[in-house]
């Protein structure tokens, strides 16, 4: 599974969300994709998504993901790299 998270920053990350959705549509991404889209206005058509995800579910998604794609927010980076140190 690929987990995409853009955090809760008030700016949209439409280009990231749309590009990953297009890669899934075109079969370039074969994995299931879960997205946390935040304030983005683009609504994915080919990926599972929610605007906001509860903290515990975010932790689970990071733990379950083969790949985590993020816009680079500090909490996302720390949480994703911490996963590798816990295993």
C-alpha positions as CSV (number, residue, x, y, z in Angstrom):
1,X,0.0,0.0,0.0
2,X,1.1,3.6,-0.7
3,X,0.1,6.2,1.8
4,X,0.0,9.9,0.6
5,X,-0.4,12.5,3.3
6,X,-0.4,16.3,2.9
7,X,-1.0,17.1,6.5
8,X,-3.4,19.8,7.8
9,X,-1.7,22.9,6.4
10,X,-4.3,25.3,5.0
11,X,-2.8,25.4,1.5
12,X,-4.0,22.8,-1.0
13,X,-1.6,20.3,-2.6
14,X,-3.7,19.6,-5.7
15,X,-0.8,18.8,-8.0
16,X,0.5,16.0,-5.8
17,X,-2.9,14.5,-5.2
18,X,-3.9,14.7,-8.8
19,X,-0.6,13.3,-10.1
20,X,-0.7,10.3,-7.8
21,X,-4.4,9.7,-8.8
22,X,-3.4,9.9,-12.5
23,X,-0.5,7.4,-12.0
24,X,-3.0,5.0,-10.3
25,X,-5.5,5.5,-13.2
26,X,-2.8,4.8,-15.8
27,X,-1.7,1.6,-14.0
28,X,1.8,3.0,-13.3
29,X,1.0,2.6,-9.6
30,X,-0.2,-0.9,-9.0
31,X,-0.4,-0.7,-5.2
32,X,-3.6,0.3,-3.3
33,X,-3.3,4.0,-2.5
34,X,-4.7,5.7,0.6
35,X,-4.6,9.5,0.6
36,X,-5.1,12.2,3.3
37,X,-5.9,15.2,1.1
38,X,-6.2,17.9,3.7
39,X,-7.3,21.2,2.2
40,X,-6.7,20.1,-1.4
41,X,-9.7,20.7,-3.7
42,X,-9.0,17.9,-6.1
43,X,-11.0,14.8,-5.3
44,X,-9.2,11.6,-6.3
45,X,-11.2,9.2,-8.5
46,X,-8.9,6.2,-8.4
47,X,-7.6,6.2,-4.9
48,X,-9.1,5.8,-1.5
49,X,-9.1,9.2,0.3
50,X,-10.2,11.3,3.2
51,X,-9.6,15.0,3.8
52,X,-8.6,14.3,7.4
53,X,-7.7,11.1,9.1
54,X,-7.6,10.5,12.9
55,X,-4.2,10.4,14.4
56,X,-4.3,6.7,15.3
57,X,-5.3,5.8,11.7
58,X,-2.5,7.9,10.4
59,X,0.0,5.9,12.5
60,X,-1.5,2.7,11.2
61,X,-1.4,3.8,7.6
62,X,2.3,4.8,8.0
63,X,3.0,1.4,9.6
64,X,1.2,-0.5,6.9
65,X,2.6,1.4,4.0
66,X,5.3,0.1,1.7
67,X,5.8,3.7,0.6
68,X,4.8,7.0,2.3
69,X,4.6,10.1,0.1
70,X,4.3,13.4,1.9
71,X,4.6,17.1,1.1
72,X,7.5,17.3,3.7
73,X,5.8,18.5,6.9
74,X,7.9,17.9,10.0
75,X,5.5,15.6,11.7
76,X,5.1,13.4,8.6
77,X,8.8,13.0,8.1
78,X,9.5,12.2,11.7
79,X,6.6,9.8,11.9
80,X,7.6,8.0,8.7
81,X,11.3,7.7,9.6
82,X,10.5,6.6,13.1
83,X,8.6,3.6,11.6
84,X,11.9,2.3,10.2
85,X,13.6,2.6,13.6
86,X,10.9,0.7,15.4
87,X,11.2,-2.4,13.2
